[in-house]
Amino acid sequence: MSDSIKDGLLSRRDMLKATAGATVLAAASVNISKSYGQNNDTIKIATIGCGGRGTYDTKNCLAARPGVELIAAGDLFQDRMDSFLNDVKKKAADKVKVTPETTFVGWDAYEKVLKTDTDLVILTTPPQFRPMMFKAAVEAGKHVFMEKPVAVDPPGVRSILETADVADQKNLKVVCGTQARRMDHRIELAKRIQQGEIGDILAVKCVRTGGGMLDWGIQERKPEMTDMEWQVRRWLFHTWLSGDFITEMHIHELDIVRWMLGDAVPEKLRGLGGRQVRTDKEKYGDVFDHNSVAFDFPNNVQVFYMGNQIQGTSETTFERFYGTKGVGYTDWSGSNITGQNPWKFEGKSNNPVITQHQQHIDAIRNNKAVNEARRVAESTMMSIAGRMSVYTSQELKYSWAKKSSKLDLTPPKYEFGPAPAVEVAVPGQTPLV
């Protein structure tokens, strides 16, 4: 942070680097080997990870702009591939150009997809695989759309940051699925906060509570399933695959906080949490069902996060920013400011999940620089550090977790058979690695 931060406050001058315009793709042009000068030039896309999110993102990408076609797809499971193709064809049959020769199933499906003549690859596997597949896609010279989060552990974050540098060198366009930054009402709030309408931010309250996801995915294990297949099919409930819910889902809320704070990162943090409902390790793996983390940002700015996934609890999601002149508030439906400069967003809401693909396609066609991997890697790391503190009940420094932690959740092999043991963290006993 710059010297303009003083008196225990985050100066809004330091937040200007993440103005509302930060969600709009940069306009600096550079040379690329293939030109997309006309809006009707076909962009060939491929999807790696054909579950619910892969289906959703693919349909949105195909709908975002004319001249986009799906030419390849890959997944670990044939049944997921079949349902994916069926659903996507229902939405955009004329844009689905895959053939039996360009659909791949198995652990090496992603490698085979990347050998096809695709321009843009959508990465929507469980986040455990994101660093490996992002690296492979960039090495293959593909533009990338990848869902959040982008890793589940510190080595994964470090890998993403390294690959982001290579993507820049190759002039590849990288967009990530933090669609909250593309919501018009939040863009306007960011602009007003960073223009000083609530003064300097003192503290932030970040809350997301709601249902327990107990009916998510397949419910019964077939006798022929190995431990690895069962865990991958139930990946949401296994930390090595999902990062736990603070990383897999609540990264949205933590990313919004970082955005409004000028994409700053915390200095240290302390978390508490556990599981009271998800106690069946066979069904719910090792993830927790409630977490809270206090993040210390530069110059004593305090960020308080609270989240859960417990059936029957009150459902609410919001971020509230307390400043010296007022309070800024935002949720998924609106934004407002109270205090010396009252304001409420009255405009028409846009569809950010379409907007993100429109901007990505336009960047490819018009050769505009965009690489969101670093930004989302930092938000992912913030969530991972929070989980590490919750699991161990230890205070830790963010910089240590990001740069030095050796916590690596990657299994010895990606193959059907044995899987990582399901060991639920015990705060105060689980070591900080």
C-alpha positions as CSV (number, residue, x, y, z in Angstrom):
1,M,0.0,0.0,0.0
2,S,1.2,3.5,-0.6
3,D,2.3,6.2,1.8
4,S,-1.2,7.9,1.4
5,I,-2.6,5.4,3.9
6,K,-2.4,7.1,7.3
7,D,-4.2,7.6,10.6
8,G,-5.3,3.9,10.7
9,L,-7.5,4.3,7.6
10,L,-7.4,2.9,4.0
11,S,-7.2,6.0,1.9
12,R,-9.6,6.0,-1.0
13,R,-6.7,7.1,-3.3
14,D,-5.4,3.6,-2.8
15,M,-8.7,2.1,-3.8
16,L,-8.8,4.0,-7.1
17,K,-6.8,1.2,-8.7
18,A,-9.9,-1.0,-8.5
19,T,-12.5,1.5,-9.7
20,A,-15.7,0.3,-11.3
21,G,-13.8,0.4,-14.5
22,A,-11.7,-2.4,-13.3
23,T,-14.5,-4.8,-14.3
24,V,-14.4,-3.6,-17.9
25,L,-11.7,-5.2,-20.0
26,A,-8.6,-3.1,-20.6
27,A,-8.2,-1.5,-24.0
28,A,-4.5,-1.8,-24.6
29,S,-3.9,-3.7,-27.9
30,V,-1.0,-6.1,-28.6
31,N,-0.2,-8.4,-31.5
32,I,-1.6,-11.9,-31.7
33,S,-1.2,-14.6,-34.3
34,K,-4.9,-15.0,-35.1
35,S,-7.2,-12.1,-35.8
36,Y,-10.9,-11.8,-34.9
37,G,-11.5,-8.5,-36.6
38,Q,-15.2,-9.1,-37.5
39,N,-18.0,-9.9,-35.1
40,N,-19.1,-12.9,-37.3
41,D,-15.6,-14.6,-37.1
42,T,-16.2,-17.9,-35.4
43,I,-14.7,-18.5,-32.0
44,K,-14.5,-22.2,-31.3
45,I,-14.9,-23.1,-27.6
46,A,-14.4,-26.3,-25.6
47,T,-15.5,-27.3,-22.1
48,I,-13.5,-29.3,-19.6
49,G,-15.7,-30.3,-16.7
50,C,-19.2,-31.1,-17.9
51,G,-21.2,-31.1,-14.7
52,G,-23.8,-28.5,-13.7
53,R,-21.5,-25.5,-13.7
54,G,-19.9,-26.6,-17.0
55,T,-23.3,-26.9,-18.6
56,Y,-24.3,-23.5,-17.2
57,D,-21.2,-21.6,-18.3
58,T,-21.2,-23.3,-21.8
59,K,-24.8,-22.3,-22.5
60,N,-24.1,-18.7,-21.3
61,C,-21.0,-18.5,-23.5
62,L,-22.8,-19.7,-26.6
63,A,-25.6,-17.3,-25.9
64,A,-23.4,-14.3,-25.2
65,R,-22.4,-13.4,-28.8
66,P,-23.1,-14.7,-32.4
67,G,-20.4,-16.7,-34.0
68,V,-19.5,-18.9,-31.0
69,E,-19.5,-22.7,-31.4
70,L,-18.8,-25.6,-29.1
71,I,-16.4,-28.0,-30.9
72,A,-15.0,-30.2,-28.1
73,A,-15.7,-31.3,-24.5
74,G,-14.1,-33.5,-21.9
75,D,-15.1,-35.0,-18.6
76,L,-14.1,-37.8,-16.2
77,F,-17.5,-39.6,-16.5
78,Q,-19.5,-40.6,-19.6
79,D,-22.9,-40.0,-17.9
80,R,-21.9,-36.4,-17.2
81,M,-20.8,-36.0,-20.8
82,D,-24.1,-37.4,-22.0
83,S,-26.2,-35.1,-19.9
84,F,-24.1,-32.1,-20.7
85,L,-24.5,-32.6,-24.5
86,N,-28.2,-33.2,-24.1
87,D,-28.7,-30.0,-22.1
88,V,-26.5,-27.8,-24.3
89,K,-28.1,-29.0,-27.5
90,K,-31.6,-28.2,-26.1
91,K,-30.4,-24.6,-25.6
92,A,-28.3,-24.1,-28.7
93,A,-28.3,-27.0,-31.1
94,D,-27.1,-25.0,-34.0
95,K,-24.0,-24.0,-32.1
96,V,-23.0,-27.5,-30.9
97,K,-20.4,-28.8,-33.4
98,V,-18.9,-31.6,-31.3
99,T,-18.4,-35.0,-32.8
100,P,-17.6,-38.4,-31.2
101,E,-14.0,-37.7,-32.2
102,T,-14.0,-34.4,-30.2
103,T,-15.7,-35.6,-27.0
104,F,-13.4,-37.3,-24.5
105,V,-13.9,-39.1,-21.2
106,G,-11.3,-40.1,-18.6
107,W,-8.5,-38.7,-16.5
108,D,-6.7,-37.6,-19.7
109,A,-9.7,-36.0,-21.3
110,Y,-8.4,-32.5,-20.7
111,E,-5.2,-33.2,-22.6
112,K,-7.1,-34.5,-25.6
113,V,-9.4,-31.5,-25.6
114,L,-6.5,-29.2,-25.6
115,K,-5.1,-30.9,-28.8
116,T,-8.3,-29.9,-30.7
117,D,-8.5,-26.7,-32.8
118,T,-10.3,-24.7,-30.1
119,D,-9.7,-21.0,-29.4
120,L,-11.2,-20.7,-25.9
121,V,-11.4,-23.4,-23.2
122,I,-13.9,-23.3,-20.3
123,L,-12.5,-24.9,-17.1
124,T,-15.2,-26.0,-14.8
125,T,-13.9,-29.2,-13.1
126,P,-13.7,-29.3,-9.3
127,P,-11.2,-26.6,-8.3
128,Q,-8.5,-29.2,-7.2
129,F,-7.7,-29.6,-10.9
130,R,-7.8,-25.9,-11.9
131,P,-4.0,-25.1,-11.5
132,M,-3.0,-28.2,-13.5
133,M,-5.5,-27.6,-16.3
134,F,-4.9,-23.8,-16.4
135,K,-1.2,-24.4,-16.9
136,A,-1.9,-27.0,-19.7
137,A,-4.4,-24.7,-21.4
138,V,-2.0,-21.8,-21.5
139,E,0.9,-24.0,-22.6
140,A,-1.4,-25.1,-25.5
141,G,-2.0,-21.5,-26.4
142,K,-5.7,-21.3,-25.5
143,H,-7.7,-18.4,-24.2
144,V,-9.2,-19.4,-20.8
145,F,-12.4,-18.9,-18.9
146,M,-12.1,-20.6,-15.6
147,E,-14.5,-20.7,-12.7
148,K,-13.8,-19.6,-9.2
149,P,-12.0,-20.7,-7.0
150,V,-8.8,-21.2,-8.9
151,A,-7.1,-23.5,-6.3
152,V,-7.6,-25.3,-3.0
153,D,-4.2,-24.8,-1.4
154,P,-1.3,-22.4,-1.4
155,P,0.9,-24.4,-3.9
156,G,-2.1,-24.2,-6.3
157,V,-2.4,-20.5,-5.9
158,R,1.4,-20.1,-6.6
159,S,0.9,-22.2,-9.7
160,I,-1.9,-20.0,-10.9
161,L,0.2,-16.9,-10.4
162,E,3.1,-18.4,-12.4
163,T,0.8,-19.5,-15.2
164,A,-0.8,-16.0,-15.3
165,D,2.6,-14.6,-16.2
166,V,2.9,-17.0,-19.1
167,A,-0.6,-16.1,-20.3
168,D,0.5,-12.5,-20.5
169,Q,3.6,-13.4,-22.5
170,K,1.4,-15.3,-25.0
171,N,-1.2,-12.6,-25.1
172,L,-4.0,-14.9,-24.0
173,K,-7.2,-13.6,-22.6
174,V,-8.1,-15.0,-19.2
175,V,-11.5,-14.3,-17.5
176,C,-12.7,-15.8,-14.2
177,G,-16.1,-16.5,-12.9
178,T,-16.4,-13.8,-10.2
179,Q,-19.5,-12.4,-11.9
180,A,-20.4,-10.1,-8.9
181,R,-17.8,-7.6,-10.2
182,R,-19.9,-7.3,-13.4
183,M,-23.2,-6.4,-11.7
184,D,-24.2,-2.8,-12.5
185,H,-25.4,-1.9,-9.0
186,R,-22.1,-3.1,-7.5
187,I,-20.0,-1.3,-10.1
188,E,-21.8,1.9,-9.2
189,L,-21.3,1.4,-5.5
190,A,-17.6,0.7,-6.1
191,K,-17.3,4.0,-8.0
192,R,-19.0,6.0,-5.3
193,I,-17.0,4.4,-2.5
194,Q,-13.8,5.0,-4.3
195,Q,-14.8,8.6,-5.0
196,G,-15.1,9.1,-1.2
197,E,-18.8,9.2,-0.6
198,I,-18.5,7.1,2.6
199,G,-15.2,8.5,3.5
200,D,-12.3,6.2,4.5
201,I,-13.3,2.7,5.3
202,L,-12.9,1.6,8.9
203,A,-14.4,-1.9,8.9
204,V,-16.4,-4.4,6.8
205,K,-19.0,-6.9,7.7
206,C,-19.3,-9.8,5.2
207,V,-22.0,-12.4,5.8
208,R,-23.3,-15.4,3.8
209,T,-25.6,-17.9,5.6
210,G,-28.1,-20.4,4.2
211,G,-29.0,-24.0,3.4
212,G,-26.9,-27.0,4.1
213,M,-26.6,-28.4,0.5
214,L,-27.6,-31.8,2.0
215,D,-29.3,-32.9,-1.2
216,W,-26.5,-31.9,-3.5
217,G,-25.2,-34.4,-6.1
218,I,-25.7,-38.2,-6.0
219,Q,-27.0,-39.5,-2.7
220,E,-26.2,-43.2,-2.9
221,R,-22.9,-44.9,-3.6
222,K,-23.0,-47.8,-6.1
223,P,-21.2,-51.0,-5.0
224,E,-18.8,-50.8,-7.9
225,M,-17.6,-47.2,-7.1
226,T,-14.1,-46.9,-5.8
227,D,-13.3,-44.4,-3.1
228,M,-11.9,-42.0,-5.6
229,E,-14.9,-42.1,-7.8
230,W,-17.3,-41.6,-4.9
231,Q,-15.3,-38.6,-3.6
232,V,-15.0,-37.0,-7.0
233,R,-18.7,-37.4,-7.6
234,R,-19.3,-35.9,-4.1
235,W,-16.5,-33.3,-4.6
236,L,-18.3,-30.4,-2.9
237,F,-17.9,-32.1,0.5
238,H,-14.2,-33.0,0.2
239,T,-11.7,-30.2,1.0
240,W,-9.0,-31.6,-1.2
241,L,-11.4,-31.2,-4.2
242,S,-13.5,-28.1,-3.3
243,G,-11.4,-26.2,-0.7
244,D,-14.5,-26.3,1.7
245,F,-17.4,-23.9,1.2
246,I,-15.5,-20.8,2.3
247,T,-13.3,-21.3,-0.8
248,E,-15.7,-22.9,-3.2
249,M,-18.7,-20.6,-2.7
250,H,-17.9,-17.8,-0.3
251,I,-15.0,-16.6,-2.4
252,H,-17.6,-14.4,-4.1
253,E,-18.2,-12.4,-0.9
254,L,-14.5,-12.2,0.0
255,D,-13.7,-11.1,-3.6
256,I,-16.3,-8.3,-3.3
257,V,-14.6,-7.1,-0.1
258,R,-11.2,-7.0,-1.8
259,W,-12.7,-5.2,-4.7
260,M,-14.1,-2.4,-2.6
261,L,-10.8,-2.2,-0.6
262,G,-8.8,-1.6,-3.8
263,D,-7.9,-5.3,-4.2
264,A,-5.9,-5.1,-1.0
265,V,-5.0,-8.3,0.8
266,P,-5.1,-9.0,4.5
267,E,-2.0,-8.9,6.7
268,K,-3.1,-11.5,9.3
269,L,-6.3,-13.4,10.3
270,R,-7.8,-15.6,12.9
271,G,-10.7,-18.0,12.3
272,L,-13.2,-20.2,14.2
273,G,-15.5,-22.9,12.9
274,G,-16.7,-26.5,12.9
275,R,-19.4,-28.9,11.9
276,Q,-22.6,-29.7,13.8
277,V,-24.8,-31.0,11.0
278,R,-22.5,-32.5,8.4
279,T,-21.3,-35.2,10.7
280,D,-21.6,-38.2,8.4
281,K,-18.1,-38.6,6.8
282,E,-19.3,-40.9,4.1
283,K,-21.9,-38.4,2.9
284,Y,-20.3,-35.1,3.8
285,G,-16.6,-35.8,3.7
286,D,-14.5,-33.5,5.9
287,V,-15.9,-30.0,5.2
288,F,-17.2,-27.8,7.9
289,D,-20.7,-26.2,8.0
290,H,-19.9,-22.9,9.8
291,N,-16.9,-20.6,9.8
292,S,-16.0,-17.1,10.9
293,V,-12.8,-15.2,10.2
294,A,-11.5,-11.8,11.4
295,F,-9.1,-10.4,8.8
296,D,-6.7,-7.6,9.7
297,F,-6.1,-5.4,6.6
298,P,-3.4,-2.7,6.3
299,N,-3.6,0.1,8.8
300,N,-6.1,-1.5,11.2
301,V,-9.0,-1.9,8.8
302,Q,-11.0,-4.8,10.2
303,V,-12.9,-7.3,8.0
304,F,-15.3,-9.6,9.7
305,Y,-16.6,-12.6,7.7
306,M,-19.3,-15.1,8.9
307,G,-20.7,-17.9,6.9
308,N,-22.5,-21.2,7.2
309,Q,-24.2,-24.0,5.2
310,I,-26.8,-25.3,7.7
311,Q,-30.3,-26.3,6.9
312,G,-33.0,-24.3,8.7
313,T,-30.8,-21.2,9.4
314,S,-31.7,-17.7,8.2
315,E,-30.6,-17.1,4.7
316,T,-28.8,-13.8,4.0
317,T,-25.9,-12.6,2.0
318,F,-24.4,-9.1,2.1
319,E,-21.4,-6.9,2.5
320,R,-21.5,-3.7,4.6
321,F,-18.7,-1.1,4.5
322,Y,-18.4,1.3,7.4
323,G,-16.8,4.6,6.5
324,T,-16.1,7.9,8.2
325,K,-18.9,9.6,6.3
326,G,-21.4,6.8,5.9
327,V,-22.1,3.1,5.2
328,G,-22.1,1.3,1.9
329,Y,-24.2,-1.8,1.5
330,T,-24.5,-4.4,-1.3
331,D,-26.1,-7.8,-1.9
332,W,-27.0,-9.7,-5.0
333,S,-30.1,-7.6,-5.6
334,G,-29.1,-4.0,-4.9
335,S,-26.7,-1.5,-3.4
336,N,-27.1,1.7,-1.3
337,I,-25.3,4.3,0.8
338,T,-26.5,5.9,4.0
339,G,-24.9,8.8,5.8
340,Q,-23.7,12.2,4.5
341,N,-24.2,11.2,0.8
342,P,-27.3,8.9,0.7
343,W,-27.8,7.0,-2.5
344,K,-29.7,3.9,-3.7
345,F,-29.2,2.1,-7.0
346,E,-32.4,2.5,-9.1
347,G,-31.3,1.2,-12.4
348,K,-32.1,-2.0,-14.3
349,S,-30.1,-5.0,-13.3
350,N,-27.9,-6.7,-15.9
351,N,-27.1,-10.4,-16.2
352,P,-23.5,-10.7,-15.1
353,V,-23.1,-14.3,-16.1
354,I,-23.8,-13.3,-19.7
355,T,-21.8,-10.1,-19.4
356,Q,-18.6,-11.9,-18.4
357,H,-18.7,-14.0,-21.5
358,Q,-19.6,-11.0,-23.7
359,Q,-16.6,-9.1,-22.5
360,H,-14.3,-12.2,-22.9
361,I,-15.4,-12.8,-26.5
362,D,-15.1,-9.1,-27.3
363,A,-11.6,-9.1,-25.9
364,I,-10.6,-12.0,-28.1
365,R,-12.1,-10.5,-31.2
366,N,-10.8,-7.0,-30.7
367,N,-7.5,-8.0,-29.2
368,K,-8.0,-6.2,-25.8
369,A,-5.8,-7.3,-22.9
370,V,-7.4,-9.0,-20.0
371,N,-6.0,-11.4,-17.4
372,E,-8.0,-11.9,-14.2
373,A,-6.1,-14.9,-12.9
374,R,-3.9,-12.9,-10.5
375,R,-6.8,-11.1,-8.9
376,V,-8.9,-14.2,-8.4
377,A,-5.9,-16.1,-7.2
378,E,-5.5,-13.5,-4.4
379,S,-9.2,-13.8,-3.4
380,T,-8.9,-17.6,-3.5
381,M,-5.8,-17.4,-1.3
382,M,-7.7,-15.2,1.2
383,S,-10.4,-17.9,1.5
384,I,-7.8,-20.7,1.8
385,A,-5.9,-18.8,4.5
386,G,-9.2,-18.3,6.3
387,R,-9.9,-22.1,6.1
388,M,-6.4,-22.9,7.3
389,S,-6.9,-20.7,10.4
390,V,-10.4,-22.1,11.0
391,Y,-9.2,-25.7,10.8
392,T,-6.2,-25.2,13.1
393,S,-7.6,-22.3,15.4
394,Q,-4.3,-20.5,14.8
395,E,-3.7,-16.9,13.9
396,L,-1.5,-16.7,10.8
397,K,0.0,-14.1,8.5
398,Y,-1.4,-14.0,5.0
399,S,2.0,-13.5,3.3
400,W,3.3,-16.7,5.1
401,A,0.4,-18.7,4.0
402,K,0.6,-17.5,0.4
403,K,4.4,-17.7,-0.1
404,S,5.6,-20.4,2.4
405,S,2.9,-22.8,3.5
406,K,3.6,-26.4,2.3
407,L,0.0,-27.5,2.6
408,D,-0.6,-29.5,-0.5
409,L,-3.9,-31.3,-0.9
410,T,-3.0,-33.0,-4.2
411,P,-3.4,-36.9,-3.9
412,P,-0.4,-39.1,-4.9
413,K,-2.2,-40.2,-8.1
414,Y,-5.2,-39.2,-10.2
415,E,-6.8,-42.6,-10.8
416,F,-9.7,-44.7,-9.7
417,G,-9.0,-46.7,-6.6
418,P,-7.9,-45.4,-3.2
419,A,-8.7,-41.8,-2.3
420,P,-7.4,-39.4,0.3
421,A,-8.5,-40.5,3.8
422,V,-11.4,-38.5,5.2
423,E,-10.0,-36.8,8.2
424,V,-12.0,-34.0,9.8
425,A,-9.9,-31.1,11.1
426,V,-10.0,-30.6,14.9
427,P,-9.4,-26.9,15.8
428,G,-6.6,-26.7,18.3
429,Q,-5.2,-30.1,17.3
430,T,-4.9,-30.1,13.5
431,P,-1.4,-28.6,12.8
432,L,-0.8,-25.6,10.7
433,V,1.3,-26.7,7.7
